[in-house]
Amino acid sequence: MDARKKRKILIAVAVLAVLGVIVGITVWYKIFRDVPQPEWITKNQSDNFLYGSIGGEADAGIPYWIWLVLPRMFPEYLPGPGGYASLGISWEQGREMPAGFSKKTIGFVRVGENCAICHSTSYRTKEDEVPKVVAAGPGHTADIQGLILFFTRCAGDPRFTADDLLAQIDLVTKLSFVDRLIYRFAVPQVKKALLDQGKGFAWTARLPQWGPGRDAPMNLTKFNLLQMPADDTVDNTDFPAIWHLAAREQAGRTWSDKTPNPIPAHTMLMNLDGATTSFRSVLIDSALGLGAKNTPFFNRRIPQLLDWLREFRPPAYPLPVDAQKAARGKAVFETECAACHASQRDNRMGTVIPIAEVDTDRARLDAWTKAAADGANAKVASLGITRTPMVKTEGYIAVQLDGTWLRGPYLHNGSVPTVRDLLEPPARRPQTFYRGYDVIDAQNLGFISNLAQVKGRKFFLYDTRQRGNGNGGHLFGTQLAAPAKDDLIEYLKTL
Amino acid sequence: MNAAARPSRRKWARALRIALVACVALLVVAGLYLAWRLTRDEPVDYADDAAHFKYGSTGGDRLTGIPYWLWVALPEVFPEYLPDKRPGHGYASFGMVYEAGKDPRYDLPAGMSRRNVRGIDSVYLNCAVCHTGTVRTAPGAPARVVLGMPANTFDIGAWGQFLTNVARDTKFTPQRLLDQIRVMENDSHRLVDKPDLINRLIFRYIAVYRMREQTLSLPQRLSFIEFAKWGPGRDDTFGPNKAFFNFNMTHADPEELTGFADFPSIWNQGPRQDAHMALHWDGNNDHVTERNLNAAFGTGAYPPSIDADSLQRTARWLETARPVPFSDLFPVDAALASRGAPIYQHYCAGCHGTKAPPFVHQQRQPGEHVGEVVPIAAIGTDRRRLDSFTWELAVNLGTNYAGFEPDWGFDKPYPRRFTRYHKTYGYANTPLDGLWLRAPYLHNGSVPNLRELLEPAAARTKIVYRGNDVYDPQNVGFVFNVPEQGGRRFFKLDTGQPGNGNWGHEGEAFGTYLPAEQKQALLEYLKTF
């Protein structure tokens, strides 16, 4: 080979290498470049909870403009006017997306979900009032099953094509040539991912509906995370409030890697049946369910969330409270409720109350098994994450009662609409009622539950006769005289 | 092969080469010319700000524009869909405003802009179409065109229906329209050159079909909007927003669908912005820029098509635009008016502010509520308009102009994503600048004149004819009791129909119990606003 030929080859190789680098950088920049969220999100822990990333966008994120136009393309798959708002997802006025969605650039802008999609709540004191959003509260209006179904139906629609989506997107933004190209490639992949997600949730169609404010936490773990075969159990459960979790951690009573199960039967556990042994474990498992990955970001974000949720307190009851009645009610609380529900004491709060004792609907309890717990532990360990284990218990947790006024409907399955109903024997609790309205029921404490619809917004008819929806048990306080119940309700407003 | 053939072959080859080069050059030139023609994007500009307001572009003519030659041809081809079914006077029968000396067949009405885009001249709406009105001192008298005034004669609902009807008609074909254009194209009043070959090809193969597709893609989304119930000077302000978001309106509360509202006057926007006054009838935004950008959606200016500079120029002009004084057209009894001033001060000023800009003290004083929202229970007017702006819509409006933010790498200060829309449960107190031109009154235009507004609802007229621009200076409002005049039928507003209620804004606090003499003085004073 003569020198000239060699030089030619060398030049060609160099040109190719430069081109390769340019293409590589472009691909990295437009598809993989991870841009931190803006500071208004990351520097404010409340906004970070509502809109911040937990790391799910890379794998489970939807390209932003597709996410934006889906409700505009497929309104027929939503229950009413309002796009995502029609599904009851909390939305603060002036924000570009509801709480629980996080917008993050990973090459291109994507939308993922975070804890707030289920754990932020909205309330109003009257119909003519803008809903107020409370972070970390139980999202009692959020129809998550409806949201998943919406995405599945969109993806299954013949109009879910790059051409049709881009035609909609062209009404709201000007995509660059490269971004258009990326979207053309992304659309079929998003379609497939959403359809796969839909298949993963197919088992929910055969079981009683979640309705707003609930999901099937244990079965989601079993069937979706662990791929266990569907077993026909029902575990529909209210989203819990996750504020002020410091109340659920006491020295010597908290499970840690160093002191597993410190005082059995006296240990404060998490999840409504105590199946998870520490707050950190619940957080990790829930985040994994939203597509988070074991990354350095994740390992920074989890402690940050833990710290904030330990201390964040619910807002005070926004309507007037009769102080005298409340003072009398405190005495009732001490004798009737405090042993299980008072915070910051050496009592049974946060511990598992045996099912025979509390006697509430046991479907949720029975849906979780030792095998499932072992499977979850193995799965998380295989991801290289160390956390305290999931276990199998035989009862339900006595929950803390701060922000009781935002925790309705009550019991683990949300089968009792108001505190007043909970203080009645099961036979006198409503057999059916409506969930999803966010106006406070000041009389009975909870949310107004007797209206099928208000101004076109239709609510969910909850039937306690459905499997897992039983409203029996928790007879505590039902024997009280009517005035004592009134006083107790007034006191509970102050928590 | 002999020697003599060679030069001949060479000649041929040379000729061929030259021809080839010429062909390529021609193709390149033609290609460049076509590229220039088809990528041109040039609005018609105006040196004068007022002319810009009337005829300048918001950018709506970029995407939603109607080709000029189709615009002039449509009323001639489809007179059956015009309100008066008569061709030959453009869109005048919809109450569009043609200035004196204009030929409605060829000239544009105030409120239409023109732009050369994608190879043809296109026209579409701008702000002035809903915010330019006319006043006459008597039937047949010349119309005084007032900029920034509510478009008291323009029936935008009927106009939109016209376009839909046209696009649906089997006559809406390239051939039929090109035939009509050929009849009209040599008229000296035409605003643009007669169509050349390229224009004709675009009409024949693209423009007509594109317009049909655009127009007919809308009716399904707009099907919940009650266009026929608006009448001149009104619309369902936020219905089109819901249609843009394609809300699932089949499940909407029926009461949400009848929020008819008068076009407001839009002069003196500067002081409104400075004092962060609640804008729109229900006060759902306190940011003039956002309000303008959202209104511009109605002119077809979407985030990808908006002409930001042009829209900002209009917005700047509106900051200091002023109404025409009543005294320009009619006399005012100064002595009587001065007796009305203290009555205004006592009854009205708390909510409606001072007479002249800035309407409010820099530091709001106690009892000074201009630009604030009054709860519906206190004002008691028809609440349908307020209910039509739902919380669901308010939160979704936060997605408008998404992507136009610094944390997306967008570095210009304008436009920006909306952040200020909020649901309210009342109606906003507005300053009363140019009040006399803002008739009929209340947000739904259900009370024909100020004299009736000072009467309790029970004494107010039940049937109000709207769209007449003949002024009644005695009662301060337009003539409302004539169903038809000069061949134009007016819109019958029945105050008994949903959304048209003429009640509220009555009682002691609202001056409806004042003695007649004091009302007369107040009325005279209000003429001076």
Interface residues (C-beta under 8 A of the other chain):
Chain A: P38 W40 L68 P71 R72 M73 P75 E76 L78 P79 G80 P81 G82 G83 A85 S86 W91 E92 Q93 G94 R95 E96 M97 P98 V109 D128 E129 V130 P131 D170 L171 V172 T173 K174 K455 G456 R457 K458
Chain B: K242 F244 F245 N246 F247 N248 M249 H251 A252 D253 P254 E255 E256 Y302 P303 P304 I376 D387 T390 W391 E392 L393 A394 V395 N396 G398 T399 A402 G403 D407 W408 R417 F418 T419 R420 Y421 H422 K423 Y425
